[in-house]
Amino acid sequence: MAEKKGSGFQSAAGLIRYFEEEEDLGPILDPKLVLYIAIIFGVTIELLKVFWPL
């Protein structure tokens, strides 16, 4: 039977490569900005319900 030597290192190297690639992708937004956009979006929807009823 063949023994698997060094399999722990290979799996750890894969995780390191995955996390390095994860950091470079996507825009960087401040969490407060996302919260403000959500609040503005919600208020806009509620105002549209009042001023433009269907």
PDB file of N, H, CA, C and O in Angstrom:
ATOM      1  N   MET A   1       0.826  -1.175   0.000  1.00  0.00           N
ATOM      2  CA  MET A   1       0.000   0.000   0.000  1.00  0.00           C
ATOM      3  C   MET A   1       0.881   1.253   0.000  1.00  0.00           C
ATOM      4  O   MET A   1       1.910   1.311   0.674  1.00  0.00           O
ATOM      5  N   ALA A   2       0.460   2.223  -0.753  1.00  0.00           N
ATOM      6  H   ALA A   2      -0.375   2.175  -1.300  1.00  0.00           H
ATOM      7  CA  ALA A   2       1.217   3.465  -0.817  1.00  0.00           C
ATOM      8  C   ALA A   2       0.822   4.369   0.338  1.00  0.00           C
ATOM      9  O   ALA A   2      -0.352   4.469   0.694  1.00  0.00           O
ATOM     10  N   GLU A   3       1.814   5.023   0.915  1.00  0.00           N
ATOM     11  H   GLU A   3       2.768   4.941   0.626  1.00  0.00           H
ATOM     12  CA  GLU A   3       1.543   5.946   2.008  1.00  0.00           C
ATOM     13  C   GLU A   3       1.452   7.364   1.455  1.00  0.00           C
ATOM     14  O   GLU A   3       2.168   7.730   0.522  1.00  0.00           O
ATOM     15  N   LYS A   4       0.574   8.142   2.037  1.00  0.00           N
ATOM     16  H   LYS A   4      -0.008   7.844   2.795  1.00  0.00           H
ATOM     17  CA  LYS A   4       0.442   9.540   1.614  1.00  0.00           C
ATOM     18  C   LYS A   4       1.311  10.395   2.523  1.00  0.00           C
ATOM     19  O   LYS A   4       0.952  10.664   3.669  1.00  0.00           O
ATOM     20  N   LYS A   5       2.441  10.813   2.009  1.00  0.00           N
ATOM     21  H   LYS A   5       2.733  10.595   1.077  1.00  0.00           H
ATOM     22  CA  LYS A   5       3.332  11.662   2.788  1.00  0.00           C
ATOM     23  C   LYS A   5       3.148  13.110   2.329  1.00  0.00           C
ATOM     24  O   LYS A   5       3.106  13.395   1.132  1.00  0.00           O
ATOM     25  N   GLY A   6       3.040  14.006   3.288  1.00  0.00           N
ATOM     26  H   GLY A   6       3.074  13.775   4.260  1.00  0.00           H
ATOM     27  CA  GLY A   6       2.956  15.423   2.958  1.00  0.00           C
ATOM     28  C   GLY A   6       1.578  15.867   2.502  1.00  0.00           C
ATOM     29  O   GLY A   6       1.456  16.945   1.920  1.00  0.00           O
ATOM     30  N   SER A   7       0.542  15.089   2.740  1.00  0.00           N
ATOM     31  H   SER A   7       0.641  14.213   3.213  1.00  0.00           H
ATOM     32  CA  SER A   7      -0.791  15.502   2.287  1.00  0.00           C
ATOM     33  C   SER A   7      -1.295  16.712   3.070  1.00  0.00           C
ATOM     34  O   SER A   7      -2.065  17.505   2.527  1.00  0.00           O
ATOM     35  N   GLY A   8      -0.888  16.878   4.318  1.00  0.00           N
ATOM     36  H   GLY A   8      -0.262  16.234   4.759  1.00  0.00           H
ATOM     37  CA  GLY A   8      -1.296  18.038   5.116  1.00  0.00           C
ATOM     38  C   GLY A   8      -0.754  19.329   4.534  1.00  0.00           C
ATOM     39  O   GLY A   8      -1.447  20.347   4.508  1.00  0.00           O
ATOM     40  N   PHE A   9       0.476  19.288   4.071  1.00  0.00           N
ATOM     41  H   PHE A   9       1.039  18.462   4.093  1.00  0.00           H
ATOM     42  CA  PHE A   9       1.068  20.498   3.507  1.00  0.00           C
ATOM     43  C   PHE A   9       0.366  20.917   2.219  1.00  0.00           C
ATOM     44  O   PHE A   9       0.147  22.108   1.993  1.00  0.00           O
ATOM     45  N   GLN A  10       0.014  19.960   1.382  1.00  0.00           N
ATOM     46  H   GLN A  10       0.191  18.993   1.566  1.00  0.00           H
ATOM     47  CA  GLN A  10      -0.655  20.299   0.126  1.00  0.00           C
ATOM     48  C   GLN A  10      -2.024  20.921   0.387  1.00  0.00           C
ATOM     49  O   GLN A  10      -2.398  21.882  -0.285  1.00  0.00           O
ATOM     50  N   SER A  11      -2.772  20.394   1.343  1.00  0.00           N
ATOM     51  H   SER A  11      -2.469  19.614   1.890  1.00  0.00           H
ATOM     52  CA  SER A  11      -4.087  20.964   1.600  1.00  0.00           C
ATOM     53  C   SER A  11      -3.954  22.363   2.204  1.00  0.00           C
ATOM     54  O   SER A  11      -4.761  23.244   1.908  1.00  0.00           O
ATOM     55  N   ALA A  12      -2.952  22.568   3.041  1.00  0.00           N
ATOM     56  H   ALA A  12      -2.296  21.852   3.282  1.00  0.00           H
ATOM     57  CA  ALA A  12      -2.747  23.900   3.618  1.00  0.00           C
ATOM     58  C   ALA A  12      -2.325  24.883   2.532  1.00  0.00           C
ATOM     59  O   ALA A  12      -2.746  26.040   2.553  1.00  0.00           O
ATOM     60  N   ALA A  13      -1.511  24.448   1.597  1.00  0.00           N
ATOM     61  H   ALA A  13      -1.169  23.508   1.580  1.00  0.00           H
ATOM     62  CA  ALA A  13      -1.078  25.334   0.518  1.00  0.00           C
ATOM     63  C   ALA A  13      -2.273  25.743  -0.347  1.00  0.00           C
ATOM     64  O   ALA A  13      -2.331  26.877  -0.822  1.00  0.00           O
ATOM     65  N   GLY A  14      -3.209  24.846  -0.551  1.00  0.00           N
ATOM     66  H   GLY A  14      -3.162  23.925  -0.164  1.00  0.00           H
ATOM     67  CA  GLY A  14      -4.404  25.180  -1.310  1.00  0.00           C
ATOM     68  C   GLY A  14      -5.241  26.234  -0.613  1.00  0.00           C
ATOM     69  O   GLY A  14      -5.782  27.129  -1.262  1.00  0.00           O
ATOM     70  N   LEU A  15      -5.353  26.135   0.704  1.00  0.00           N
ATOM     71  H   LEU A  15      -4.914  25.408   1.232  1.00  0.00           H
ATOM     72  CA  LEU A  15      -6.113  27.136   1.448  1.00  0.00           C
ATOM     73  C   LEU A  15      -5.423  28.491   1.398  1.00  0.00           C
ATOM     74  O   LEU A  15      -6.084  29.522   1.270  1.00  0.00           O
ATOM     75  N   ILE A  16      -4.121  28.494   1.496  1.00  0.00           N
ATOM     76  H   ILE A  16      -3.584  27.657   1.600  1.00  0.00           H
ATOM     77  CA  ILE A  16      -3.390  29.756   1.444  1.00  0.00           C
ATOM     78  C   ILE A  16      -3.588  30.417   0.085  1.00  0.00           C
ATOM     79  O   ILE A  16      -3.812  31.625   0.008  1.00  0.00           O
ATOM     80  N   ARG A  17      -3.506  29.636  -0.980  1.00  0.00           N
ATOM     81  H   ARG A  17      -3.324  28.655  -0.918  1.00  0.00           H
ATOM     82  CA  ARG A  17      -3.728  30.203  -2.313  1.00  0.00           C
ATOM     83  C   ARG A  17      -5.146  30.738  -2.441  1.00  0.00           C
ATOM     84  O   ARG A  17      -5.359  31.791  -3.042  1.00  0.00           O
ATOM     85  N   TYR A  18      -6.123  30.021  -1.878  1.00  0.00           N
ATOM     86  H   TYR A  18      -5.950  29.166  -1.389  1.00  0.00           H
ATOM     87  CA  TYR A  18      -7.519  30.457  -1.969  1.00  0.00           C
ATOM     88  C   TYR A  18      -7.703  31.802  -1.274  1.00  0.00           C
ATOM     89  O   TYR A  18      -8.328  32.702  -1.836  1.00  0.00           O
ATOM     90  N   PHE A  19      -7.176  31.955  -0.072  1.00  0.00           N
ATOM     91  H   PHE A  19      -6.669  31.224   0.385  1.00  0.00           H
ATOM     92  CA  PHE A  19      -7.355  33.207   0.659  1.00  0.00           C
ATOM     93  C   PHE A  19      -6.592  34.354   0.021  1.00  0.00           C
ATOM     94  O   PHE A  19      -7.048  35.496   0.089  1.00  0.00           O
ATOM     95  N   GLU A  20      -5.465  34.096  -0.588  1.00  0.00           N
ATOM     96  H   GLU A  20      -5.095  33.169  -0.643  1.00  0.00           H
ATOM     97  CA  GLU A  20      -4.737  35.164  -1.269  1.00  0.00           C
ATOM     98  C   GLU A  20      -5.534  35.680  -2.456  1.00  0.00           C
ATOM     99  O   GLU A  20      -5.554  36.884  -2.712  1.00  0.00           O
ATOM    100  N   GLU A  21      -6.185  34.792  -3.178  1.00  0.00           N
ATOM    101  H   GLU A  21      -6.169  33.814  -2.971  1.00  0.00           H
ATOM    102  CA  GLU A  21      -6.985  35.216  -4.323  1.00  0.00           C
ATOM    103  C   GLU A  21      -8.251  35.938  -3.866  1.00  0.00           C
ATOM    104  O   GLU A  21      -8.725  36.839  -4.557  1.00  0.00           O
ATOM    105  N   GLU A  22      -8.795  35.565  -2.738  1.00  0.00           N
ATOM    106  H   GLU A  22      -8.410  34.833  -2.177  1.00  0.00           H
ATOM    107  CA  GLU A  22     -10.024  36.162  -2.240  1.00  0.00           C
ATOM    108  C   GLU A  22      -9.829  37.639  -1.917  1.00  0.00           C
ATOM    109  O   GLU A  22     -10.748  38.434  -2.117  1.00  0.00           O
ATOM    110  N   GLU A  23      -8.677  38.017  -1.432  1.00  0.00           N
ATOM    111  H   GLU A  23      -7.931  37.372  -1.269  1.00  0.00           H
ATOM    112  CA  GLU A  23      -8.448  39.397  -1.023  1.00  0.00           C
ATOM    113  C   GLU A  23      -8.406  40.363  -2.203  1.00  0.00           C
ATOM    114  O   GLU A  23      -8.729  41.539  -2.031  1.00  0.00           O
ATOM    115  N   ASP A  24      -8.027  39.918  -3.374  1.00  0.00           N
ATOM    116  H   ASP A  24      -7.765  38.963  -3.515  1.00  0.00           H
ATOM    117  CA  ASP A  24      -7.832  40.810  -4.508  1.00  0.00           C
ATOM    118  C   ASP A  24      -9.113  41.095  -5.293  1.00  0.00           C
ATOM    119  O   ASP A  24      -9.129  42.014  -6.112  1.00  0.00           O
ATOM    120  N   LEU A  25     -10.173  40.342  -5.068  1.00  0.00           N
ATOM    121  H   LEU A  25     -10.159  39.595  -4.402  1.00  0.00           H
ATOM    122  CA  LEU A  25     -11.370  40.467  -5.899  1.00  0.00           C
ATOM    123  C   LEU A  25     -12.412  41.372  -5.255  1.00  0.00           C
ATOM    124  O   LEU A  25     -12.557  41.398  -4.033  1.00  0.00           O
ATOM    125  N   GLY A  26     -13.131  42.108  -6.084  1.00  0.00           N
ATOM    126  H   GLY A  26     -13.014  42.087  -7.077  1.00  0.00           H
ATOM    127  CA  GLY A  26     -14.279  42.888  -5.640  1.00  0.00           C
ATOM    128  C   GLY A  26     -13.928  44.270  -5.135  1.00  0.00           C
ATOM    129  O   GLY A  26     -12.799  44.535  -4.723  1.00  0.00           O
ATOM    130  N   PRO A  27     -14.922  45.148  -5.176  1.00  0.00           N
ATOM    131  CA  PRO A  27     -14.703  46.510  -4.676  1.00  0.00           C
ATOM    132  C   PRO A  27     -14.679  46.519  -3.147  1.00  0.00           C
ATOM    133  O   PRO A  27     -15.297  45.673  -2.501  1.00  0.00           O
ATOM    134  N   ILE A  28     -13.970  47.471  -2.588  1.00  0.00           N
ATOM    135  H   ILE A  28     -13.468  48.159  -3.113  1.00  0.00           H
ATOM    136  CA  ILE A  28     -13.903  47.613  -1.146  1.00  0.00           C
ATOM    137  C   ILE A  28     -14.845  48.745  -0.749  1.00  0.00           C
ATOM    138  O   ILE A  28     -14.636  49.899  -1.121  1.00  0.00           O
ATOM    139  N   LEU A  29     -15.894  48.399   0.018  1.00  0.00           N
ATOM    140  H   LEU A  29     -16.064  47.462   0.320  1.00  0.00           H
ATOM    141  CA  LEU A  29     -16.880  49.373   0.458  1.00  0.00           C
ATOM    142  C   LEU A  29     -16.881  49.438   1.980  1.00  0.00           C
ATOM    143  O   LEU A  29     -16.716  48.428   2.664  1.00  0.00           O
ATOM    144  N   ASP A  30     -17.069  50.637   2.486  1.00  0.00           N
ATOM    145  H   ASP A  30     -17.202  51.458   1.930  1.00  0.00           H
ATOM    146  CA  ASP A  30     -17.190  50.816   3.920  1.00  0.00           C
ATOM    147  C   ASP A  30     -18.536  50.237   4.366  1.00  0.00           C
ATOM    148  O   ASP A  30     -19.550  50.492   3.717  1.00  0.00           O
ATOM    149  N   PRO A  31     -18.569  49.477   5.439  1.00  0.00           N
ATOM    150  CA  PRO A  31     -19.850  48.913   5.900  1.00  0.00           C
ATOM    151  C   PRO A  31     -20.895  49.975   6.211  1.00  0.00           C
ATOM    152  O   PRO A  31     -22.090  49.728   6.048  1.00  0.00           O
ATOM    153  N   LYS A  32     -20.468  51.151   6.654  1.00  0.00           N
ATOM    154  H   LYS A  32     -19.497  51.352   6.786  1.00  0.00           H
ATOM    155  CA  LYS A  32     -21.424  52.227   6.921  1.00  0.00           C
ATOM    156  C   LYS A  32     -22.094  52.690   5.635  1.00  0.00           C
ATOM    157  O   LYS A  32     -23.279  53.023   5.638  1.00  0.00           O
ATOM    158  N   LEU A  33     -21.350  52.713   4.545  1.00  0.00           N
ATOM    159  H   LEU A  33     -20.388  52.442   4.542  1.00  0.00           H
ATOM    160  CA  LEU A  33     -21.917  53.119   3.254  1.00  0.00           C
ATOM    161  C   LEU A  33     -23.006  52.143   2.822  1.00  0.00           C
ATOM    162  O   LEU A  33     -24.053  52.563   2.329  1.00  0.00           O
ATOM    163  N   VAL A  34     -22.772  50.861   2.999  1.00  0.00           N
ATOM    164  H   VAL A  34     -21.922  50.520   3.398  1.00  0.00           H
ATOM    165  CA  VAL A  34     -23.780  49.856   2.640  1.00  0.00           C
ATOM    166  C   VAL A  34     -25.031  50.044   3.487  1.00  0.00           C
ATOM    167  O   VAL A  34     -26.146  49.934   2.975  1.00  0.00           O
ATOM    168  N   LEU A  35     -24.862  50.325   4.769  1.00  0.00           N
ATOM    169  H   LEU A  35     -23.957  50.414   5.184  1.00  0.00           H
ATOM    170  CA  LEU A  35     -26.002  50.558   5.646  1.00  0.00           C
ATOM    171  C   LEU A  35     -26.781  51.797   5.230  1.00  0.00           C
ATOM    172  O   LEU A  35     -28.011  51.776   5.198  1.00  0.00           O
ATOM    173  N   TYR A  36     -26.069  52.880   4.908  1.00  0.00           N
ATOM    174  H   TYR A  36     -25.069  52.897   4.934  1.00  0.00           H
ATOM    175  CA  TYR A  36     -26.738  54.103   4.472  1.00  0.00           C
ATOM    176  C   TYR A  36     -27.510  53.893   3.168  1.00  0.00           C
ATOM    177  O   TYR A  36     -28.623  54.397   3.019  1.00  0.00           O
ATOM    178  N   ILE A  37     -26.937  53.170   2.246  1.00  0.00           N
ATOM    179  H   ILE A  37     -26.032  52.761   2.366  1.00  0.00           H
ATOM    180  CA  ILE A  37     -27.628  52.886   0.976  1.00  0.00           C
ATOM    181  C   ILE A  37     -28.894  52.079   1.229  1.00  0.00           C
ATOM    182  O   ILE A  37     -29.923  52.338   0.605  1.00  0.00           O
ATOM    183  N   ALA A  38     -28.836  51.113   2.129  1.00  0.00           N
ATOM    184  H   ALA A  38     -28.000  50.904   2.636  1.00  0.00           H
ATOM    185  CA  ALA A  38     -30.017  50.297   2.448  1.00  0.00           C
ATOM    186  C   ALA A  38     -31.106  51.148   3.087  1.00  0.00           C
ATOM    187  O   ALA A  38     -32.285  50.987   2.772  1.00  0.00           O
ATOM    188  N   ILE A  39     -30.721  52.049   3.979  1.00  0.00           N
ATOM    189  H   ILE A  39     -29.763  52.180   4.235  1.00  0.00           H
ATOM    190  CA  ILE A  39     -31.711  52.921   4.632  1.00  0.00           C
ATOM    191  C   ILE A  39     -32.355  53.851   3.614  1.00  0.00           C
ATOM    192  O   ILE A  39     -33.575  54.019   3.614  1.00  0.00           O
ATOM    193  N   ILE A  40     -31.553  54.451   2.753  1.00  0.00           N
ATOM    194  H   ILE A  40     -30.562  54.315   2.754  1.00  0.00           H
ATOM    195  CA  ILE A  40     -32.091  55.346   1.724  1.00  0.00           C
ATOM    196  C   ILE A  40     -33.018  54.587   0.777  1.00  0.00           C
ATOM    197  O   ILE A  40     -34.064  55.104   0.384  1.00  0.00           O
ATOM    198  N   PHE A  41     -32.643  53.383   0.415  1.00  0.00           N
ATOM    199  H   PHE A  41     -31.794  52.963   0.734  1.00  0.00           H
ATOM    200  CA  PHE A  41     -33.471  52.562  -0.465  1.00  0.00           C
ATOM    201  C   PHE A  41     -34.814  52.245   0.210  1.00  0.00           C
ATOM    202  O   PHE A  41     -35.863  52.327  -0.428  1.00  0.00           O
ATOM    203  N   GLY A  42     -34.778  51.889   1.474  1.00  0.00           N
ATOM    204  H   GLY A  42     -33.925  51.821   1.992  1.00  0.00           H
ATOM    205  CA  GLY A  42     -36.010  51.579   2.207  1.00  0.00           C
ATOM    206  C   GLY A  42     -36.920  52.781   2.331  1.00  0.00           C
ATOM    207  O   GLY A  42     -38.130  52.669   2.133  1.00  0.00           O
ATOM    208  N   VAL A  43     -36.345  53.944   2.659  1.00  0.00           N
ATOM    209  H   VAL A  43     -35.362  54.036   2.820  1.00  0.00           H
ATOM    210  CA  VAL A  43     -37.152  55.164   2.776  1.00  0.00           C
ATOM    211  C   VAL A  43     -37.750  55.536   1.426  1.00  0.00           C
ATOM    212  O   VAL A  43     -38.901  55.967   1.358  1.00  0.00           O
ATOM    213  N   THR A  44     -36.991  55.377   0.363  1.00  0.00           N
ATOM    214  H   THR A  44     -36.055  55.028   0.418  1.00  0.00           H
ATOM    215  CA  THR A  44     -37.502  55.682  -0.986  1.00  0.00           C
ATOM    216  C   THR A  44     -38.683  54.785  -1.332  1.00  0.00           C
ATOM    217  O   THR A  44     -39.677  55.259  -1.882  1.00  0.00           O
ATOM    218  N   ILE A  45     -38.589  53.515  -1.020  1.00  0.00           N
ATOM    219  H   ILE A  45     -37.782  53.130  -0.573  1.00  0.00           H
ATOM    220  CA  ILE A  45     -39.698  52.582  -1.309  1.00  0.00           C
ATOM    221  C   ILE A  45     -40.945  52.976  -0.519  1.00  0.00           C
ATOM    222  O   ILE A  45     -42.052  52.972  -1.057  1.00  0.00           O
ATOM    223  N   GLU A  46     -40.762  53.319   0.761  1.00  0.00           N
ATOM    224  H   GLU A  46     -39.862  53.323   1.198  1.00  0.00           H
ATOM    225  CA  GLU A  46     -41.918  53.718   1.575  1.00  0.00           C
ATOM    226  C   GLU A  46     -42.544  55.019   1.059  1.00  0.00           C
ATOM    227  O   GLU A  46     -43.768  55.152   1.059  1.00  0.00           O
ATOM    228  N   LEU A  47     -41.731  55.967   0.627  1.00  0.00           N
ATOM    229  H   LEU A  47     -40.737  55.859   0.627  1.00  0.00           H
ATOM    230  CA  LEU A  47     -42.276  57.211   0.071  1.00  0.00           C
ATOM    231  C   LEU A  47     -42.990  56.947  -1.240  1.00  0.00           C
ATOM    232  O   LEU A  47     -44.009  57.582  -1.513  1.00  0.00           O
ATOM    233  N   LEU A  48     -42.503  56.049  -2.047  1.00  0.00           N
ATOM    234  H   LEU A  48     -41.675  55.533  -1.825  1.00  0.00           H
ATOM    235  CA  LEU A  48     -43.198  55.718  -3.290  1.00  0.00           C
ATOM    236  C   LEU A  48     -44.567  55.081  -3.011  1.00  0.00           C
ATOM    237  O   LEU A  48     -45.519  55.298  -3.760  1.00  0.00           O
ATOM    238  N   LYS A  49     -44.659  54.304  -1.943  1.00  0.00           N
ATOM    239  H   LYS A  49     -43.886  54.127  -1.334  1.00  0.00           H
ATOM    240  CA  LYS A  49     -45.948  53.723  -1.576  1.00  0.00           C
ATOM    241  C   LYS A  49     -46.964  54.818  -1.222  1.00  0.00           C
ATOM    242  O   LYS A  49     -48.145  54.704  -1.550  1.00  0.00           O
ATOM    243  N   VAL A  50     -46.501  55.869  -0.559  1.00  0.00           N
ATOM    244  H   VAL A  50     -45.541  55.962  -0.293  1.00  0.00           H
ATOM    245  CA  VAL A  50     -47.394  56.950  -0.141  1.00  0.00           C
ATOM    246  C   VAL A  50     -47.792  57.845  -1.316  1.00  0.00           C
ATOM    247  O   VAL A  50     -48.972  58.148  -1.494  1.00  0.00           O
ATOM    248  N   PHE A  51     -46.830  58.259  -2.100  1.00  0.00           N
ATOM    249  H   PHE A  51     -45.872  58.013  -1.955  1.00  0.00           H
ATOM    250  CA  PHE A  51     -47.083  59.244  -3.155  1.00  0.00           C
ATOM    251  C   PHE A  51     -47.512  58.623  -4.493  1.00  0.00           C
ATOM    252  O   PHE A  51     -47.999  59.338  -5.369  1.00  0.00           O
ATOM    253  N   TRP A  52     -47.340  57.318  -4.662  1.00  0.00           N
ATOM    254  H   TRP A  52     -46.944  56.738  -3.950  1.00  0.00           H
ATOM    255  CA  TRP A  52     -47.690  56.668  -5.927  1.00  0.00           C
ATOM    256  C   TRP A  52     -48.366  55.334  -5.658  1.00  0.00           C
ATOM    257  O   TRP A  52     -47.824  54.280  -5.991  1.00  0.00           O
ATOM    258  N   PRO A  53     -49.550  55.378  -5.052  1.00  0.00           N
ATOM    259  CA  PRO A  53     -50.239  54.122  -4.724  1.00  0.00           C
ATOM    260  C   PRO A  53     -50.770  53.419  -5.971  1.00  0.00           C
ATOM    261  O   PRO A  53     -51.133  54.063  -6.955  1.00  0.00           O
ATOM    262  N   LEU A  54     -50.808  52.136  -5.916  1.00  0.00           N
ATOM    263  H   LEU A  54     -50.513  51.612  -5.117  1.00  0.00           H
ATOM    264  CA  LEU A  54     -51.334  51.342  -7.045  1.00  0.00           C
ATOM    265  C   LEU A  54     -52.665  50.748  -6.696  1.00  0.00           C
ATOM    266  O   LEU A  54     -53.263  50.050  -7.516  1.00  0.00           O
TER     267      LEU A  54
END
